[in-house]
Amino acid sequence: MKDKKLVRQLEDLKKKIENIHEHDQAVRAKLRDLAETIQHKLDNPKDADKHNAVLSRLEEDVVAFKVKHPLISAELERLIDMLKNMGI
């Protein structure tokens, strides 16, 4: 069962990504990819394939966005922590 708070935060994150003033489409695409990866983990919580690798990659990517997009990075970090706490 999906955590309603997690789903709501993920939807908020997707909206924020679309609303950032980012001229570099590659950066926006990477942020979208991060959100979609989180969505996939939420939709497939039993999919243990590469679970730790996915979480590690998400955490590394979040670090890369901290300077330029601190609010989005913080939101991503909260979502990742929620996934971890749920065992996803």
Backbone bond lengths (Angstrom), bond angles and torsions (degrees), N, CA, C in turn:
res aa  C-N    CA-C-N  psi(-1)  N-CA   C-N-CA  omega(-1)  CA-C   N-CA-C  phi
1 M - - - 1.451 - - 1.525 109.60 -
2 K 1.300 115.86 134.18 1.460 120.69 -178.91 1.523 110.43 -76.70
3 D 1.301 115.35 139.81 1.449 122.30 176.02 1.526 107.47 -76.03
4 K 1.338 117.11 122.23 1.471 121.30 -175.92 1.523 112.26 -61.42
5 K 1.328 115.86 -37.68 1.465 119.49 179.44 1.528 110.20 -64.98
6 L 1.319 116.14 -41.92 1.459 120.70 179.08 1.522 110.83 -63.42
7 V 1.321 116.64 -44.04 1.465 120.93 179.21 1.528 110.00 -61.59
8 R 1.324 116.28 -44.06 1.474 120.79 -179.57 1.534 110.51 -63.99
9 Q 1.330 116.89 -42.22 1.466 119.68 179.36 1.523 111.37 -65.96
10 L 1.322 116.83 -37.62 1.456 120.15 178.87 1.526 110.32 -65.31
11 E 1.319 117.54 -41.89 1.468 120.70 177.34 1.523 110.85 -63.75
12 D 1.332 117.16 -40.49 1.469 120.88 176.75 1.525 110.66 -62.43
13 L 1.321 116.15 -41.56 1.464 120.65 178.68 1.527 110.84 -61.02
14 K 1.313 116.75 -45.45 1.472 120.38 179.90 1.525 111.10 -60.01
15 K 1.319 116.92 -39.33 1.467 120.61 177.80 1.530 110.55 -65.63
16 K 1.325 116.64 -42.50 1.467 120.44 179.62 1.524 111.01 -63.63
17 I 1.304 116.76 -39.37 1.470 120.31 178.55 1.518 110.11 -61.31
18 E 1.319 116.83 -42.17 1.461 120.27 -179.89 1.522 112.16 -69.16
19 N 1.319 117.30 -25.38 1.462 121.39 -176.90 1.520 114.84 -94.46
20 I 1.342 118.03 -4.00 1.457 118.14 179.56 1.526 109.69 -70.19
21 H 1.294 114.92 151.15 1.458 121.11 179.32 1.520 108.00 -92.84
22 E 1.294 115.04 73.86 1.459 121.05 -176.90 1.518 108.79 -113.96
23 H 1.325 115.67 117.83 1.461 120.24 -179.74 1.520 111.65 -82.67
24 D 1.294 116.41 -22.49 1.456 121.39 179.86 1.526 108.96 -82.52
25 Q 1.310 116.57 103.95 1.460 121.10 -177.72 1.529 112.20 -63.57
26 A 1.322 117.20 -27.01 1.466 120.03 178.29 1.532 110.24 -65.48
27 V 1.325 117.10 -37.96 1.467 121.12 178.57 1.522 109.67 -66.62
28 R 1.316 116.88 -46.29 1.469 120.48 178.83 1.527 110.32 -61.79
29 A 1.320 117.25 -40.54 1.465 121.30 178.88 1.531 110.26 -63.25
30 K 1.320 117.10 -39.92 1.469 121.08 179.36 1.531 110.36 -65.70
31 L 1.322 116.69 -41.94 1.461 120.32 177.26 1.527 110.96 -63.02
32 R 1.329 116.51 -41.91 1.472 120.13 176.27 1.522 110.56 -61.17
33 D 1.330 116.24 -41.72 1.464 120.86 179.46 1.529 110.67 -61.30
34 L 1.321 116.60 -41.32 1.466 120.05 177.75 1.526 110.55 -61.45
35 A 1.320 116.71 -44.62 1.470 120.61 179.24 1.525 110.79 -63.50
36 E 1.314 117.02 -40.48 1.465 120.42 179.53 1.524 111.72 -68.73
37 T 1.321 117.00 -34.29 1.464 120.14 176.27 1.530 110.19 -64.64
38 I 1.316 116.05 -41.71 1.465 120.12 176.75 1.529 109.70 -63.81
39 Q 1.333 116.38 -41.91 1.466 120.62 177.92 1.527 110.42 -59.95
40 H 1.328 117.02 -42.98 1.465 121.18 179.20 1.531 110.81 -61.76
41 K 1.340 116.38 -43.59 1.462 119.86 178.92 1.527 110.41 -62.68
42 L 1.317 116.60 -37.66 1.460 120.77 179.33 1.529 110.98 -69.27
43 D 1.316 116.55 -40.36 1.465 121.28 -179.52 1.523 112.84 -73.50
44 N 1.324 117.24 -23.88 1.459 122.57 -176.12 1.531 110.78 -128.96
45 P 1.327 117.47 63.11 1.470 119.75 -174.62 1.533 113.74 -64.82
46 K 1.304 117.92 -24.26 1.468 120.76 -178.44 1.523 111.87 -87.81
47 D 1.314 116.75 -7.20 1.462 121.71 -178.98 1.529 108.79 -74.13
48 A 1.309 116.21 90.18 1.459 121.97 -176.30 1.525 112.49 -79.00
49 D 1.327 117.21 -8.47 1.457 121.48 -178.35 1.520 110.25 -58.05
50 K 1.304 115.73 116.30 1.464 123.29 177.33 1.526 112.82 60.58
51 H 1.321 117.89 27.53 1.462 122.44 -177.33 1.526 112.09 -53.17
52 N 1.315 117.14 -54.41 1.469 120.30 -178.62 1.515 111.96 -65.87
53 A 1.330 116.50 -36.22 1.464 120.22 179.26 1.523 110.79 -64.64
54 V 1.325 116.35 -40.32 1.465 120.52 179.80 1.524 110.11 -65.10
55 L 1.326 116.72 -46.85 1.463 119.39 179.74 1.528 111.56 -62.97
56 S 1.314 116.98 -40.45 1.470 120.52 178.43 1.521 110.84 -62.73
57 R 1.333 116.15 -43.56 1.460 120.04 179.35 1.518 110.57 -63.52
58 L 1.324 117.15 -42.70 1.461 120.60 178.01 1.525 110.51 -58.99
59 E 1.326 115.99 -45.89 1.467 119.52 -179.27 1.522 111.74 -63.69
60 E 1.312 117.80 -40.17 1.465 121.25 178.04 1.522 111.01 -64.55
61 D 1.323 116.60 -41.96 1.465 120.14 -179.96 1.521 111.44 -66.36
62 V 1.322 116.81 -37.06 1.464 120.43 178.90 1.520 109.89 -62.23
63 V 1.310 117.47 -42.31 1.468 121.82 178.96 1.526 110.14 -57.83
64 A 1.314 116.81 -38.50 1.466 121.09 -179.03 1.531 112.32 -64.84
65 F 1.320 117.80 -24.63 1.465 120.91 -178.35 1.526 113.84 -97.68
66 K 1.323 117.93 -3.43 1.468 121.04 -173.77 1.526 113.90 -58.44
67 V 1.294 117.46 -41.45 1.466 119.92 -175.50 1.523 111.33 -70.89
68 K 1.304 116.82 -48.26 1.460 120.62 -174.40 1.528 113.61 -83.27
69 H 1.326 116.70 -30.92 1.464 121.32 -177.17 1.527 110.60 -134.32
70 P 1.333 117.17 67.03 1.472 119.87 -174.51 1.533 113.90 -63.21
71 L 1.320 118.25 -36.17 1.465 119.67 -179.14 1.519 111.43 -68.99
72 I 1.319 116.49 -42.24 1.454 120.07 178.30 1.526 109.97 -67.60
73 S 1.312 116.90 -39.49 1.467 120.53 177.76 1.527 110.86 -61.11
74 A 1.321 116.12 -42.86 1.467 120.10 179.36 1.525 110.49 -63.31
75 E 1.309 116.50 -40.54 1.467 120.83 178.20 1.526 110.82 -64.28
76 L 1.325 116.09 -43.11 1.464 119.92 177.13 1.524 111.09 -61.50
77 E 1.315 116.57 -42.47 1.461 120.30 178.98 1.523 111.65 -61.14
78 R 1.336 116.87 -41.00 1.465 120.12 177.85 1.525 110.84 -62.89
79 L 1.335 116.39 -42.49 1.463 119.83 179.26 1.523 111.53 -63.80
80 I 1.308 116.44 -42.55 1.469 120.63 178.96 1.530 109.96 -62.58
81 D 1.339 116.68 -43.39 1.461 120.14 178.36 1.535 111.06 -61.69
82 M 1.326 116.49 -39.94 1.458 119.97 178.89 1.525 110.55 -64.43
83 L 1.330 116.85 -40.98 1.469 120.02 177.79 1.529 109.88 -61.54
84 K 1.318 116.21 -44.32 1.466 120.36 179.90 1.518 111.08 -61.59
85 N 1.337 115.96 -44.32 1.459 120.53 -179.03 1.522 112.34 -65.03
86 M 1.329 115.96 -28.20 1.465 120.64 177.60 1.524 111.44 -84.01
87 G 1.335 116.41 -7.29 1.456 119.85 -179.11 1.508 112.58 79.75
88 I 1.309 116.89 20.53 1.469 121.76 -179.34 1.507 109.05 -93.63
